[in-house]
Amino acid sequence: MADDDANEDMTPVPLPSSETEDEHRRVRSSNDRDQADEQQGRRNRHNAGYDEAADGPSTPDIERVADE
């Protein structure tokens, strides 16, 4: 019974967010531009490192193999 009284006094409070609404809109807009560039086959400097990070570094071209 004491637990029921304590629960009635509790009011839900949203968790604090480190991201403001303006920041959220800015990030969303940036992501939309990046996706549009990618869909149209355009490379942009902002995303240049993401592909390598996701896919791993490209394999170097091998010119010649020497048998030692």
C-alpha positions, 0 to 999 in steps of 0.5 A: 500500500505504501508503494502505491502512494509513492507511485501516484506522486511520481510524474514522468519526466523526459530524459534530457537530450543533448540535441536541440530541435535546431541541431536535429533539423541541421543534422537531418538536412545534412543527412538528406543532402548526403543521401541525395548526393550518393543516390546521384553518384556524386562524391562529396568531401563530407562523406569521403572517409565513411565509405572506407571506414565501412568497407575497409581500405581498398586493396592495392594493385599488384604490379608484379609477384616475385618468387623468392 
